[in-house]
Amino acid sequence: MTHFTSLKNGSASVLLGRGLAHRHDDVHERAELACDAVCATRPFVPSHGQASQLFRVPLPVLREHLKARQAAGEIEDRGEIEDRVVVAIERVGETNTLVDQMRAASLGTLMAALHQVLAERGNGHAG
């Protein structure tokens, strides 16, 4: 597992907090990294422990909120996928019910819509 994406020469763009303790920088190099983070030259993603300390939140409370946020995102993703499939089915023809719409659509059209949604989910969202 990679603990930091910022290389010794500074060529990477994101500083991950969980890797800072593993770096072998002198005080001036660490000061430059701190300046990059403060000036937003490079994004800084603190570790859970660092965020817990910075915002004075107990680590278990932070983890609870992170899990809740992840669960909410998964629910939102599912709703978005369902909406896209319904829209794709509705494009096939105007009928009264979802079942009628599915019957009116060819199997190939339904499968293509489903594959597109699944591909977008796989490429755009980490689960």
Secondary structure, DSSP 8 states (H G I E B T S, - for coil): --S----TTS-SS-EEGGGGGG----HHHHHHHHHHHHTTSS-EE--HHHHHHHTT--HHHHHHHHHHHHHHHHHHHHHHHHHHHHHHHHHH---SSHHHHHHHS-HHHHHHHHHHHHHHHHHH---
